[in-house]
């Protein structure tokens, strides 16, 4: 289990994390835990900085949506 998964378990978002794509997980990990910026991640994947921003934001939105919905489960 990686460091991000441990953090998410502690704040009860691990099930939301499971819904992310592999790329969303990797981008979020690189950005928030490894300290890379969008431009550096984009160079690694061979895409634009804007694409990385969208991937990261989509992943975060999934986590937020799950967090809001779990209140009603």
Secondary structure, DSSP 8 states (H G I E B T S, - for coil): --HHHHHHHHTT-HHHHHTS-HHHHHHHHHHHTS---HHHHHHHHTS-HHHHHHHHHHHHHHHHHHHHHHTT-
